[in-house]
Amino acid sequence: MDKEKIVNKRFRRSFLGYDIEEVDAFLDDIIREFDRRDQEAGVARLRIRMLLEELACRGPIRQPSGEPEPEKARPEEAHGGPEPDE
């Protein structure tokens, strides 16, 4: 769904139908929220692209010399107990 579909949506009128002004006001609220979220998503995409570019410029991450590599979890620690005997 996009903004144009919301803006151009038409409802049939009926004798006991909804208040047209209330429906229009609600759709206006939806459009504003849609625009806000779309803008937030655009900012987030831009931030992700900038961070990826920054990472690419820095090259691979290396441990400073003299410091040990971080220990990787052993298989038994990964699921909370020793490996079962096969």
C-alpha positions, -999 to +999 in steps of 0.1 A: +000+000+000+013+035-007+003+070+000-016+075-033-038+045-027-047+059+007-054+094-007-075+081-036-095+055-017-133+062-021-160+048+001-196+041-010-221+064+007-251+049+025-280+062+046-266+049+078-229+050+067-199+066+083-193+103+088-173+113+057-154+140+076-144+116+103-132+090+077-113+118+059-097+129+091-087+093+100-072+088+065-052+121+069-038+107+102-028+075+084-011+094+056+009+115+081+020+083+100+028+067+067+050+096+057+067+097+091+076+060+090+087+063+054+110+091+063+124+072+093+130+042+071+149+064+046+171+078+074+178+043+087+187+031+052+210+060+048+226+054+082+232+017+073+248+026+040+271+051+057+281+026+083+288-001+057+309+024+037+328+033+069+334-004+077+346-010+041+371+019+043+386+006+076+393-029+063+393-061+083+393-058+121+425-070+137+433-077+173+461-054+187+494-073+190+500-089+223+464-093+231+449-128+229+422-136+205+388-138+221+379-174+231+353-190+209+325-209+228+331-246+230+303-268+216+292-279+250+288-242+261+267-234+231+238-255+243+244-258+280+261-292+284+286-317+271+282-332+237+262-365+238+282-397+230+274-411+196 
